[in-house]
């Protein structure tokens, strides 16, 4: 009933939005609205098609299990599929001359916004109704040690009011004084108790000590209950947290990690990098010429400083910078420090303002770097911290950036302690796990206008 109600509401809202968008386009474009019935039928088709596609993709099922933002964003996928279907039908049946392209584009944009908003509203309404007892919540039984059950119960309740944890801890061992083995006594006791709870789902929390015979016997017995049964390993959570069922070449297993950016994401990010770097070189060309001349006049040596650093997938790249230090015969790697005597007067100004990094716009155009990403470190620097920080090289699963999330949060400049580098890695990995084009734009704006970006520059 809930699925039917959600699908019906979304269908009606989308059909109404599509029809109003068609009328609005013809009104503002001052074109006559011919064959109004055509747009009525097309809008109804769009609404029904979207509801069917969303239901077929499983977007509307078990709203109790879904997070709000995922439920809302998934609607954009069904919208895209619906309009792709409509566009294909218009092309196949040669109806494009009878249906305005402007109308179709406006309908797509307006329906995307409306469906996103409607799903947020429906999700909030459902959760409120579930919390008030007006809608039956998903009943979940947790099986495991008391501490594990309490921890996962809190996590389940954070998902909203749609899940009700009706039972938590059990004792893995057989009852004292009994002659039954664990394999015989535990499953029968647990199954008997679970039946009384009438659960929709059962989550078996398997710890390190009971992940073989005991857990296997219990899992087989739980199949007697008409409910979804899940197993969650509680040991080594950092290993299993991101695991997802997957299949490759007919072999079923668990996907433990994935590319941080899809092929589509990489294409969008690359297009953005080319546009941003080209615009930056054109707009900042006077500043680049002035900076080049200033470096030459400030001290003896080349204009640019070239350093080999680690880039994407640990590949070595040649990173360009305006030279900010006096030329030295010493080859030993040492980070710039506050009040470093090696820095030239003009170089000090360049480093504080970030002008010394601008030649890396060429690195971005060449594809070695990105406008936004983890800042590239010198190879010697990486080798120093790699054994001391777990998942250090995971920051190289994306291209290094001219600026990054760590830098705009004040973690720029010298990393002379383990704690400073750990915080930088923490922010870099957060960026990788939460990338979006809007996130990139936010970081660029903060780079330009936030004083926190230049806190530790020296």
C-alpha positions, 0 to 999 in steps of 0.5 A: 500500500505504501509503494502504491501510494508513493508511486501514485503521488509521484505520478500525479505530481510529475504529470502535472509538472510536465503539463504546466511546463509545456504551457509555460514554455509556449506562453513565454516563447509566444508560440501558439498552444496547438493540440493541448490534448497532445500535451495532456496525453504526453504528460500522463505518459511521463508520469506513468512511465516514471512511476513504473520505472522507479518501481521496477528499479526498486526505488520505492520499495522498503523506504524504511531501509533507505536514507533520505538523500539516497531516496531523493537522489534516486528519483533523478535516475528514473527521470533520466530514464523516462525522458530517454525513453520519450526521446527515443519514441519521438525519434523512432516514430518521427514525432519530433516535429510535433513536439517542441524540443524546448518543451521537452527540455523544460519538462525534464528540468522542472520534473527533476526538481519537483520529483526530488522535492516530492520524494523528500517530502514523502520520506519525511511524511512517512518517517513521521507517520511511522514514528507516530504509529500510523504506519507499521514500521519494519521490525528487525531482530538483532542477534549477537552479543549485548554490546554489538546489539546495542551499537547496531541498534543505535545505528539502525535508529539513526536511519529514521522512524521506519525501523523498529528494533524489537529484540537484541541480545542473546547468549551464544553459549549453551545454557548452564547445566544442559547437555546439549551442544551449542549447535543444537541448543542455540538455534532452537532457542533463537528460532523460537524467540524470533517467531514470537517477534514476527520480524521482517528482517533478522540481522545476525551479528557474527563475532570472531569467536562464533563465525564458523560452526555456531553461526552456520548452524544458526543461519540454517535454522533461521531460514525456517522463519519467513523473514529476510536474514542478514549476516554482519561480521562485527570483527575488523569493521574497517574491512567489512563496512564498505563490502557490497555483494558483487559479481564478476565473470559469473563469480559471486563475492563481496566488493570491498572497494571501488573506483572513487570516480566513475567513468562519467564522473572522470569525464565531467571532472576532466571537462571542468579542469580544462575549462577552469585551467584555460580560463585561469591562464587567460585571465591570469596571464598578466599576473603570470608574466609579472611573476616570471619577471619578478622571479628573474629580478629577485635572485639568480636562477631559473623562473620555474622550479620543477619537482618530481612528485607522486600523482595519480596511481603513484605515477611520477609527475613533474610539478611546476612552481615559480621558484621561491628559493635561492639556488642551492647545490644541496640535494637533500629534501627539506620542507620549507619552514617558517622563517626559512632563510632559503626563501627569497623576498619575492618568494615569501610573498608568492608562497603566502598568496599561493602565486607560486602554484599558478604554473600548475595550471599547465599540469592541469591542462596536460592531464597530470593534475586536477583543479581540485584534489589532494595536494601532491607530495614530494616522493621523499615525503610520501616515503617518510609517512607511508609506513606510519599512516594506514591507507596513505596512498589511497589519496592517489586514487584520484589526480592531485589538485592545485587546491584541496579540501585539506588546504581550505581547512587550514592543513596547508604548508609544513607537515612536520609532525605525524598528527598534521599529516594524519589530519591532512590525509583525513580531509583528503580521503573525505574529499575522495569519498564524497566527491561531486562537481558542487564540492569542487566548486565549493573548494575553489570558492573557499580557496579564493575567499577564505582566510583559513586557506592561507593560515599555514602558508610560509 
